[in-house]
Amino acid sequence: MTVATETESAAEPRAEWLADFEAAARRPLATRLRYAFVHTYKPVLDDAPYRSFETMAEYRAWCAANLPAWLGYGPAV
């Protein structure tokens, strides 16, 4: 009896996930694309419209000096 209860409870999240997926698939493509991407503010990177560098070394030095480590643009460890 415990096995049947565990199987049923495991099936519930899957059924809910499948219903959500099918509802999303019925939406128009433009709507799906609008909700597909979440913008996350990235400090320093998002503060200027663009930046340009003469060399990759210059770019890497700028990243190491200006960007928070959690963004992942710093030197490889």
N, C-alpha and C positions, 0 to 999 in steps of 0.2 A: 504494500500500500504506500509506503514511503517513496518507492521508486516512481510510481505514477505521479505523485504530487510534485516531486522534483522535476520530472519531465514536463509536466504541465506548466510549472512556474518558469522553466527555461524557455518554453515556447511563447509565453506572453510577450517578453521584450522583442523577440524576433517578429511576431505578428504586428506589434506596434511599429517597429522599424519598417517593415514591408509596407504598411499602410501609409506611413509618412513618405516613403520613397515613391509610391504610386501616385500620391497626391502631388508631389513635386513634379513628377513626369508629365502630369496633365497641364501644368502651367505653360504659358507661352515661353519660347526660348529667351526673349528679351527679359522677361521677369526672372527666369532662372539665372541668367547671367548677372543681373543687377544684384541678386542676393548671394551669388556664389563667392564674391570676394569681399573680405572685410578689411577696411583700411585701418592700419595701426600706425599711429604717429611714431616716427623714429626721430629722436632728438638729434639735432645738428643736421642730419641728412635732409630732413623735410623743411629746414629753415631757409633754404635758398633755392631758387628755381633751377639752378644748375651750377656745376663746378667743372673746370677743365684743368688738366695737368699735362705738362710736357712729357713726362715719363711715368712709367708704372712705379718706379721707385719713389718718385715724388708723391704719387697718389697713396702708396702704402704708408709713407711717413706721415702724411696728413691724417690718414685713418687712425694710425697708432696714437697720434698726438691729440686728436679731437673727438673721437667717437667712444662711447661707453663700451666696455669689453663685452657686455651681454648682447650687443648687436652682432658680434662675430666677425667684424672687419679688421680686427687686430692681427698681429703676427701669430703664426701657428705656434702652438705650444709643443 
